[in-house]
Amino acid sequence: MHPVRASTSRTFARPILFALDSETTTAVCTDYDAAMQTDYHTKADRSFLFPFRRLFFTLYTG
């Protein structure tokens, strides 16, 4: 399991993966791991650079 999937599977992906059958879940996770490895290369110690940009908004009401 890629570290990015380990993080995201506990958050947004949980309801999506829960709705799929086990065969489809395995296929989706395999494809996701491959895509994450392409974008977020893991080092020998399983660490990786995760450039997580954040955008904050402040809303004011009249």
Sequence and secondary structure as in RCSB ss.txt:
>XXXX:A:sequence
MHPVRASTSRTFARPILFALDSETTTAVCTDYDAAMQTDYHTKADRSFLFPFRRLFFTLYTG
>XXXX:A:secstr
  HHHHHHTTTTHHHHHHHS HHHHHHHHHHHHHHHHHHS   TTS                
